[in-house]
Amino acid sequence: MAKLTVAKLMTLEAYAKARDTIRADVMVHKKDRNIALGDHVTLIFEDEQTIRYQVQEMLRAEKVFEEAGIQDELDAYNPLIPDGSNWKATMMIEYEDVEERRRMLTQLLGIEDRVWVRVAGFARVYAIADEDLERATEHKTSAVHFLRFELSDEMSRALKQGTLFSMGVDHPNYQATLDPVPPAARTSLLRDLQR
């Protein structure tokens, strides 16, 4: 997938005029790319459209219009766009109650390394987590992680030929499996694979 460039972004003024329509389109697009694994873990699979929206929103919120500042945002967000051989996701650990969340983040240390996808007929592929910076401490994990699932050429070919796949988490204190991934999500995620 092509990375974002300054030329692919709207000016702040143009974005302000189109924002409501763009937001509605992105929310529809994200619906098939948000995958719940159990009650407390959600994977939001990113692509060029979701990241462009996030960058435009950051530029708007911070009122950034100079090219150097825009490039800084692009440098921060472009690594979240799939490269054609992988899926990239933002993982959210969500507990409504603050105390429960605090307690669970200590019990879920290392969960980001125990999230997997499995193409039928192949071994599980575990996420490569937080390549940009470490988000966990020795005592607790973060509520947000960035994951990459690197797929082999054989897996990509099998998926494009109709093979189903599943996802899950196999942490000692949190287990969840989605088998198979629903058709709409599968269709959306297959667009990320360029091989």
Secondary structure in CASP SS format (residue, H / E / C, confidence):
PFRMAT SS
TARGET T0000
AUTHOR 0000-0000-0000
METHOD secondary structure of the structure
MODEL  1
M C 1.00
A C 1.00
K C 1.00
L C 1.00
T C 1.00
V H 1.00
A H 1.00
K H 1.00
L C 1.00
M C 1.00
T C 1.00
L H 1.00
E H 1.00
A H 1.00
Y H 1.00
A H 1.00
K H 1.00
A H 1.00
R H 1.00
D H 1.00
T H 1.00
I H 1.00
R H 1.00
A H 1.00
D H 1.00
V H 1.00
M H 1.00
V H 1.00
H H 1.00
K H 1.00
K H 1.00
D C 1.00
R C 1.00
N E 1.00
I E 1.00
A E 1.00
L E 1.00
G C 1.00
D C 1.00
H C 1.00
V E 1.00
T E 1.00
L E 1.00
I E 1.00
F E 1.00
E C 1.00
D C 1.00
E H 1.00
Q H 1.00
T H 1.00
I H 1.00
R H 1.00
Y H 1.00
Q H 1.00
V H 1.00
Q H 1.00
E H 1.00
M H 1.00
L H 1.00
R H 1.00
A H 1.00
E H 1.00
K C 1.00
V C 1.00
F C 1.00
E C 1.00
E H 1.00
A H 1.00
G H 1.00
I H 1.00
Q H 1.00
D H 1.00
E H 1.00
L H 1.00
D H 1.00
A H 1.00
Y H 1.00
N H 1.00
P H 1.00
L H 1.00
I C 1.00
P C 1.00
D C 1.00
G C 1.00
S C 1.00
N E 1.00
W E 1.00
K E 1.00
A E 1.00
T E 1.00
M E 1.00
M E 1.00
I E 1.00
E C 1.00
Y C 1.00
E C 1.00
D C 1.00
V H 1.00
E H 1.00
E H 1.00
R H 1.00
R H 1.00
R H 1.00
M H 1.00
L H 1.00
T H 1.00
Q H 1.00
L C 1.00
L C 1.00
G C 1.00
I H 1.00
E H 1.00
D H 1.00
R C 1.00
V E 1.00
W E 1.00
V E 1.00
R E 1.00
V E 1.00
A C 1.00
G C 1.00
F C 1.00
A C 1.00
R C 1.00
V E 1.00
Y E 1.00
A C 1.00
I E 1.00
A E 1.00
D C 1.00
E C 1.00
D C 1.00
L C 1.00
E C 1.00
R C 1.00
A C 1.00
T C 1.00
E C 1.00
H C 1.00
K C 1.00
T C 1.00
S C 1.00
A C 1.00
V E 1.00
H E 1.00
F E 1.00
L E 1.00
R E 1.00
F E 1.00
E E 1.00
L C 1.00
S C 1.00
D H 1.00
E H 1.00
M H 1.00
S H 1.00
R H 1.00
A H 1.00
L H 1.00
K H 1.00
Q C 1.00
G C 1.00
T C 1.00
L C 1.00
F E 1.00
S E 1.00
M E 1.00
G E 1.00
V E 1.00
D E 1.00
H E 1.00
P C 1.00
N C 1.00
Y E 1.00
Q E 1.00
A E 1.00
T E 1.00
L E 1.00
D C 1.00
P C 1.00
V C 1.00
P C 1.00
P H 1.00
A H 1.00
A H 1.00
R H 1.00
T H 1.00
S H 1.00
L H 1.00
L H 1.00
R C 1.00
D C 1.00
L C 1.00
Q C 1.00
R C 1.00
END
